[in-house]
Amino acid sequence: MLATDGTTWVRHRDVEGARWLVLDRSGTIVAEVVAPEDLVIHHIGVEHVWGVREDALGIPWIYRFRIRKGS
């Protein structure tokens, strides 16, 4: 996924769930976000990423995760 700031977001699965690696234009990892695997990202901000996932009843919930810089 490409963000408006020119970074590339790549989803990597690990034991914590899905980990989004944020790469700058040179391909260096500059940040990461650990989020549930079924999160659908809707907005990438400066410090947070916002997404939606559904619970067991199919009700959508909005989630916010901090972008951890310097990873």
Order of alpha helices (4+ residues) and beta strands (2+ residues): beta-beta-beta-beta-beta-beta-beta
